[in-house]
Amino acid sequence: MREIYQSAHLVVTLDEEHKIVRRQRTRAGYESTYEIQVAYQALLDACEHLHRPEYMLLADLRLAPPRNDPAFEQVVSRYYDRLYGGFRKIAILVQTEAGRLQMMRLATPSVAGRMRAFTSESAALEYLLRPGSGQPPGGRGPAPRSS
């Protein structure tokens, strides 16, 4: 496993053997919606080289401070396809059942069929590594950037 990106909010590692990109949220909170946008864009820029259809994504959000305010969800929804699009399968790890429901509610149609949310890391990894489910989507993966 090798680290490909680190910031105050996110750490991204790559497991080439299992073809898993692990994006782990830190405990650091976002001070503003602008800070969220800057963090997400830096993450996207750092991971641009990944050919997403070759990989599965494990997004571990368990350490993130809980947030479901409208301003936060509006910003997240603008980045959702670019953060999650293109991966063969997506497993989201959350701390609580409420967090699992929030992630499924925010899922866009383009990723919903390949994404599952879990409160158990072993269940998330089992889903990702189970053969026969999740087909690589066409193209490079993330949606084109919008202004």
C-alpha positions as CSV (number, residue, x, y, z in Angstrom):
1,M,0.0,0.0,0.0
2,R,1.4,3.4,-0.9
3,E,0.3,6.9,-0.1
4,I,-0.6,9.0,-3.1
5,Y,-2.1,12.1,-1.3
6,Q,-2.2,13.6,2.1
7,S,-3.8,16.8,3.5
8,A,-5.2,18.0,6.8
9,H,-8.6,16.5,5.7
10,L,-7.8,13.4,3.6
11,V,-5.3,10.6,3.1
12,V,-5.4,8.6,-0.1
13,T,-3.5,5.3,-0.4
14,L,-3.3,2.8,-3.3
15,D,-3.4,-1.0,-2.9
16,E,-2.2,-2.2,-6.3
17,E,-2.5,-5.8,-5.4
18,H,-6.3,-5.6,-4.8
19,K,-6.8,-2.5,-7.0
20,I,-8.3,-0.5,-4.2
21,V,-8.0,3.3,-3.7
22,R,-8.6,4.0,-0.1
23,R,-9.7,7.6,0.7
24,Q,-9.7,8.2,4.4
25,R,-11.1,11.3,6.0
26,T,-9.3,12.7,9.0
27,R,-10.8,14.2,12.2
28,A,-10.1,17.8,10.9
29,G,-13.3,19.7,10.3
30,Y,-13.9,22.1,7.5
31,E,-14.1,25.8,8.6
32,S,-16.1,26.9,5.6
33,T,-17.7,25.7,2.4
34,Y,-14.9,27.4,0.5
35,E,-12.4,25.2,2.4
36,I,-14.4,22.1,1.3
37,Q,-14.1,23.2,-2.3
38,V,-10.4,23.8,-2.1
39,A,-9.9,20.4,-0.4
40,Y,-11.9,18.5,-2.9
41,Q,-10.2,20.2,-5.9
42,A,-6.8,19.4,-4.5
43,L,-7.8,15.8,-4.0
44,L,-9.1,15.5,-7.5
45,D,-6.0,17.1,-8.9
46,A,-3.7,14.7,-6.9
47,C,-5.7,11.6,-8.1
48,E,-6.1,12.7,-11.7
49,H,-3.6,10.1,-12.9
50,L,-5.7,7.2,-11.7
51,H,-7.5,5.3,-14.4
52,R,-10.6,4.8,-12.3
53,P,-12.2,1.9,-14.2
54,E,-9.3,-0.3,-13.0
55,Y,-9.9,0.4,-9.4
56,M,-12.4,0.1,-6.6
57,L,-12.9,2.9,-4.0
58,L,-13.0,2.5,-0.3
59,A,-14.0,5.9,1.2
60,D,-13.5,5.7,4.9
61,L,-15.5,8.6,6.5
62,R,-15.6,7.3,10.0
63,L,-13.3,9.9,11.5
64,A,-15.0,12.9,9.8
65,P,-16.9,15.2,12.1
66,P,-20.6,14.6,11.4
67,R,-22.3,17.2,9.1
68,N,-25.6,17.3,7.4
69,D,-26.3,21.0,7.2
70,P,-27.8,22.3,3.8
71,A,-24.7,24.3,2.9
72,F,-22.4,21.3,3.3
73,E,-24.7,19.0,1.4
74,Q,-25.0,21.5,-1.4
75,V,-21.2,21.7,-1.9
76,V,-20.8,17.9,-1.6
77,S,-23.5,17.3,-4.1
78,R,-21.7,19.4,-6.7
79,Y,-18.5,17.2,-6.3
80,Y,-20.2,13.9,-5.9
81,D,-19.8,12.5,-9.4
82,R,-16.2,13.8,-9.6
83,L,-15.3,12.2,-6.3
84,Y,-17.0,8.9,-6.8
85,G,-17.6,8.5,-10.5
86,G,-15.7,6.0,-12.7
87,F,-14.7,3.4,-10.1
88,R,-15.7,-0.2,-10.6
89,K,-17.2,-0.5,-7.2
90,I,-17.5,1.9,-4.3
91,A,-17.7,1.1,-0.6
92,I,-18.3,3.9,1.9
93,L,-17.4,3.4,5.5
94,V,-19.3,5.4,8.1
95,Q,-19.6,5.4,11.8
96,T,-23.4,5.2,12.2
97,E,-26.5,4.0,10.5
98,A,-27.6,7.6,10.1
99,G,-24.3,8.3,8.2
100,R,-25.0,5.3,6.0
101,L,-28.5,6.6,5.2
102,Q,-27.1,10.1,4.4
103,M,-24.5,8.7,2.0
104,M,-27.1,6.6,0.2
105,R,-29.4,9.6,0.0
106,L,-26.7,11.8,-1.5
107,A,-25.7,9.2,-4.1
108,T,-26.2,10.3,-7.7
109,P,-27.7,7.9,-10.2
110,S,-24.4,7.6,-12.0
111,V,-22.7,5.9,-8.9
112,A,-25.6,4.5,-6.9
113,G,-25.6,1.1,-8.7
114,R,-22.0,0.5,-7.8
115,M,-22.0,2.0,-4.3
116,R,-22.8,0.5,-1.0
117,A,-22.4,2.1,2.5
118,F,-21.2,0.1,5.5
119,T,-20.5,0.6,9.2
120,S,-18.2,-2.5,9.1
121,E,-14.8,-2.4,7.4
122,S,-14.8,-6.2,6.9
123,A,-18.2,-6.0,5.2
124,A,-17.0,-3.2,3.0
125,L,-13.9,-5.1,1.9
126,E,-15.9,-8.2,1.4
127,Y,-18.2,-6.3,-1.0
128,L,-15.3,-4.8,-2.9
129,L,-13.4,-8.0,-3.2
130,R,-16.3,-10.3,-4.1
131,P,-15.9,-11.4,-7.7
132,G,-18.7,-10.9,-10.2
133,S,-20.3,-7.7,-9.0
134,G,-19.6,-4.3,-10.3
135,Q,-18.5,-3.7,-13.8
136,P,-16.1,-1.1,-14.9
137,P,-17.9,2.0,-16.2
138,G,-16.9,3.3,-19.6
139,G,-14.5,6.2,-20.0
140,R,-12.0,7.7,-17.6
141,G,-14.3,8.1,-14.7
142,P,-14.9,11.5,-13.2
143,A,-17.4,13.9,-14.7
144,P,-16.0,16.9,-16.5
145,R,-15.1,19.8,-14.3
146,S,-17.7,22.5,-14.1
147,S,-17.3,26.1,-13.0
